[in-house]
Amino acid sequence: MDKRSTELLPPFSHLYIEEELMVGKWAEQVARLRSRFPKATVVPIGSFQELTQRRTISWNDQKRSPKLVIALKRGELVYPCSDVAPNFGHPNFFYAVPMQNCLYDCEYCYLQGMYTSANLVYFLNQEDMIAQTVALQEKLGEVYICIAYDNDILAMESLLGVTADWVNGLRNHPQVTVEVRTKSANFRSLKSLDPPANFILAWTLSPQSVTERFEAGTPGLSSRLNSLLAALQAGWRVRLCLDPLLPVKGWRESYGSLFQTLDEHDLWNRLEDASYGLFRMPKQVLRQAKKARPDSALLHSAQTREQRGLLTLSGTDQEQLLEYVGDQLQSRMKPSKVWQT
Amino acid sequence: MPKILIFCAHRWEAQPFLERLDMHPVAKPAFPFAEFKQANGEHSLFLTGQGSDRAAAVVASVLSRLPDDDSRVVANFGTSGSRRESFEIGASVLVNRSVAVASGRSFYPDRLVRCSWPEATCYTLARPSQDVPPSVTSSVYDMELSGVLSGCELYLHTSQIVAGKVVSDYLSEKPPDWREMVEAITKPYALACQTFVELLTAQRKFLNENRRHLQAETANRLVTPSLRRATDLFTVTQCRQLESALRARALSCQDEKTWTTTTEELEQLMSEGRDNTKSERSKLFARILEHVSSPVLFSSGET
C-alpha cells in the first residue's frame, strides 16, 4: 500500500446514509451509529446501489479512503452457498451478508471482482437476517450459515457490533451453526460475551511473508495468532483456515515456518477443525477483479481452469503446496477435522 | 494534454480562475464554446453556458477528444442558491452529491482529499424559480452540475470529479439585483477560487501518486507492442489470455533487461507461427503461454 498523503481523508470520513433511514423507525439506530463516527460528514443517498453499483468507480482510489454506507438490505437476506464453497459436512449451508466489503486490502480478494465500489456497506436490518435464518432452520431442521464471507465483521466489531448482534439473536438456537471468518486481531471486542456453543470463529492465517506481500492492511501473523489463542482461551470454538495457499518463492520454508510457529502454542487439540485451499476464483469475478487491480501480477497469473471450473494459478508448485499443507495438517489433527476447500 | 479541466457556466464565474492561473483564450478554437488555456497546457477552462443540457454537451465533447488519463481532474465551480437557514451569502461549499431534479438521478463525486469547506448536496434545477425538493441536510441549488457530471460519466471515474459552489442568493426570495449580488460575493468568490485550485491540485496529486495506477500504466506500455504482434496469429480469446500472462510477467519483472529478454524470446516464438495451420498455432500458443508465465512471483520449478 502506498504511503498515505496527509491530505487524504481518513477511512470513514463520510457516512452515506439512505435518506429514508434518517427519519421514522430507523432514525434512532442511525443516530446511534452516527455518534460512533462523530467527525464524519453525513451524505444522504437514495439507495446504496446508486452509490456502489456505478461502473465508473475506481476501486483503487476508493480503497485509499473508504467510506461507510448505511443501508437496508431488501429482498432475499439469506442465500444458499454455491457448491464450490466448502460446507464442512453441513448439507444446509447458507450465507448472509450483514456487511458488504472489507476494511482490508488483500490482493487476492474476490470482493474486488464482486463489487465495483470499495466502500463498506453496513445493513441496519440485522434482525431481519437473523429472523430469516431462524425461519430457515425451522423449515430445514439444521442450518449452517457463514456471515463473514463478503466482509470482515470482526475487524469492525468495536464500531458496528455485528457479531454480538448475531450471537445475541442466535445463541438460543442450537440447530443454527454460525461461522465468522476473520483476519482481524480484534477478539477483545467479543471478550465480554459468553462464548456461544453454536458459533465458530474462523481465523485465516498466512505466513508472515505472504501477509506482507498480499494482505495489505491486515494484522500480522503474531497478532492474529494471539487473537485466535485468546478466543480459544475464552472457550470459543475456533477454526484454522489456511486459505488461499500461495506458491510464493520459497513456499516450503514459509509454510514450514508457519507450522513451526503454530506448534509452539499447543493449539492443535483445541481447534474445532482446519481448512485449507488454493487460490481460485470464478471466471467472471476474476475478470472484474483484474479490472479493479490492473497492477496485480497474482490476479493476472490465474489462467488455469481447475476441476470445479474456477480459475487458479498454474504450475506444479500449487499441487505440491496443497499436498504439503494437507499432510502437515493431517499429521497434527484427526483427518476428519481437516477440510480441503 | 490538460491535467485539470474546469467548467464554469459564465465568464464572470471563470474570471478569478483565468487571472490566477494566467489562462488565455485558445487562438484557434476547436469547439463552438469558449476555451481558455494556460501556456504550459496543464489547466484548461471551458464556459458551458446556462443549463444542464448545455453543460452535459460541452463536457462530453471536450472529454471525448482527450485520451484516457486516470489522474485527470475535472471540476465544476460557480455560484448557487441556498436556503437562508443553510448557508450565508458568500459561503463556499463542496458538493458530495448532485441531484438532477428533473430526472431524480444522483451522482456522487468521491470525497478523497481534505478540505475545510462544509459539504452539501447540490440540486440542479431546470429554471431559477423551480420548486425544490425538501432535503434532510444542507443543500445548494444550481442549474448546471448534474449536466456536468452526466457528461463526465462516460469518460471518468467518480474519483476524478470535484464540484464546488459559492452561495450567491437565497431561494424563494425576490431574485437578487445582479449588481448587488456581484458586489456582495466578488471578494469571497475570488478567495474561494484560490482555495478550489489548491484542492484540485491536491486531488490531482492524490490520483497521480496512486502506485497501483502507475504500475498498471507501466505494464500497459510494456505489453501493448507484443500484443499487437500477437493479434495476427491468435484468436481474440487467446490474445486476452496472452495479455493477462504478459501483464503478470511485466508486473513482476524486476528490471528492464529481463523484460527485453522475455519479449525477444516471445518474438522468436511468434515468428515460428506465421505460416502454421490453426492447430499448430494452438500448440504454439500453449508453448508461448507457458513461456511467459511469470517465474518471478511464483516459484515455478521449485521442489
Interface residues (C-beta under 8 A of the other chain):
Chain A: D2 S5 E7 L8 L9 S13 H14 Y16 E19 M22 V23 T41 V42 V43 P44 I45 G46 E50 L51 R54 T56 I57 S58 N60 D61 Q62 R64 S65 K67 P247 V248 K249 G250 W251 R252 K290 R293 P294 D295 S296 A297 L298 H300 S301 Q303 L313 S314 G315 D317 Q320
Chain B: D70 N96 R97 G104 S106 Y108 D110 R111 L112 V113 R114 E119 T121 S135 V136 T137 E153 L156 H157 T158 S159 Q160 A202 K205 F206 L207 E209 N210 R211 R212 H213 Q215 A216 A219 N220 Q241 S244 A245 R247 A248 R249 L251 S252 L289 E290 S293 S294 V296 L297 F298 S299 S300 E302 T303
